[in-house]
Amino acid sequence: MRDFFFYSCVREYMLANAIPMFDNSTAYGVEYSTVSYEALSAIHKAAKEFAATLGPPDYSDPEHGRPAVLAACLEESRSARLAPLVGG
């Protein structure tokens, strides 16, 4: 479920910032998941909320204008804050 959080977080960031989608890992996570719809929904909601905390890209600053979305989402997917949703 931590992987699903990561996939969802990246996807929601891309959607929120009108970045063309290049990946469909969330569908993969849903298709092969064995947890309930409610659990997946809760994890997706948390991922969307976290993605919203990341600033939008600033393409005018080529060195520092793009947030580390993959790194931030991956770190959050491993955080203790997510433990209640992912079972440990």
Beta strands, then each sheet from edge to edge (+ up, - down):
end
